[in-house]
Amino acid sequence: MYDNHFIVMVDSATGWVRLLEDLITAFSGAVQVKANSCDLRGNWLEISPNDDADEKLATDPDTGYHYFRWRIEVTPLNESVGEDNQVLFARALLQHFRSGGARAEVLANFEDRL
């Protein structure tokens, strides 16, 4: 795995199929790879259910993101994907999910830049 990977935790009633469809529609150049993943902006995005999801615990303002319904792994496809690119991409993903009414948080080594 290359550096600069990150995770987006998303709390939404929307199912993973619709989450992926919305990403592919919203971001030009997205290419579906598997039923739950796509390539986008030099990254592989894979959506999976969060095994620790808990509707009640997700409401905690400090640690609730640990219990959000969906986990999206964002992994660079090659080593040329730099941190600046990932910061911009993470911001775009946050804006995408939040504008649709979902709660979303990024977990990354560069969180302080978001």
C-alpha positions in Angstrom: 0.0 0.0 0.0 1.2 3.5 -0.8 1.4 6.4 1.7 -1.4 8.9 1.9 -4.2 6.4 2.1 -7.2 7.6 4.3 -10.6 6.5 5.5 -13.9 8.3 5.3 -16.4 7.3 7.9 -20.0 8.1 6.7 -23.2 8.0 8.7 -26.1 7.8 6.2 -29.2 5.7 5.9 -28.3 5.4 2.2 -27.1 1.9 1.2 -23.7 1.3 -0.2 -25.0 0.8 -3.7 -26.5 4.3 -3.8 -23.4 5.8 -2.1 -21.2 4.4 -4.9 -23.7 5.5 -7.6 -23.7 9.0 -6.2 -19.9 9.1 -6.1 -19.7 8.0 -9.7 -22.3 10.5 -10.8 -20.8 13.4 -8.8 -17.1 12.9 -9.7 -16.2 12.9 -13.3 -13.7 10.2 -14.3 -14.9 7.7 -11.7 -14.8 4.1 -12.9 -16.6 1.3 -11.1 -14.2 -1.6 -10.3 -16.3 -4.0 -8.2 -19.8 -3.9 -6.9 -18.6 -1.8 -3.9 -15.6 0.1 -5.3 -14.4 2.6 -7.9 -11.2 4.2 -9.1 -11.3 8.0 -8.8 -8.6 10.7 -8.9 -5.8 8.2 -8.7 -7.3 6.2 -5.8 -9.2 3.1 -5.3 -12.3 3.7 -3.1 -13.9 0.7 -1.4 -17.2 1.0 0.5 -17.9 -1.5 3.3 -20.2 -1.6 6.3 -18.6 -0.6 9.6 -18.6 -3.7 11.8 -18.7 -1.4 14.9 -21.7 0.6 13.6 -24.0 1.7 16.4 -26.8 4.2 15.9 -26.7 5.4 19.5 -23.0 5.6 19.9 -22.7 7.4 16.6 -24.4 10.5 18.2 -21.4 11.2 20.5 -19.8 14.5 19.2 -16.3 13.4 20.0 -16.0 9.7 19.1 -19.3 9.0 17.2 -17.5 8.7 13.9 -16.1 5.3 15.1 -19.7 4.0 14.9 -20.9 5.5 11.6 -22.6 3.1 9.3 -20.1 3.1 6.4 -16.3 2.9 6.1 -14.7 4.0 2.8 -11.1 3.1 2.3 -9.3 5.4 -0.1 -6.0 3.9 -1.3 -3.7 5.6 -3.9 -3.2 3.5 -7.0 0.4 4.5 -7.3 3.2 6.3 -5.4 2.8 9.5 -7.4 -0.4 10.4 -5.6 0.9 13.0 -3.1 -0.4 14.4 0.2 -1.6 17.7 -1.4 -3.8 15.7 -3.8 -5.2 13.6 -1.0 -6.0 16.6 1.1 -8.0 18.2 -1.7 -9.7 14.9 -2.5 -10.6 14.3 1.1 -12.1 17.8 1.4 -14.1 17.1 -1.8 -15.4 13.8 -0.4 -16.4 15.4 2.9 -18.3 18.2 1.0 -20.0 15.6 -1.2 -21.3 13.5 1.7 -22.2 16.4 3.9 -24.1 18.3 1.2 -26.2 15.2 0.8 -27.1 15.3 4.5 -24.7 12.6 5.8 -22.3 13.0 8.6 -18.7 12.3 7.5 -15.3 12.3 9.0 -11.8 11.7 7.5 -9.3 9.6 9.3 -5.8 10.3 8.0 -2.3 11.3 8.9 -3.1 14.7 7.3 -6.3 15.4 9.3 -4.9 18.6 10.6 -4.8 20.0 7.0 -8.5 19.5 6.5 
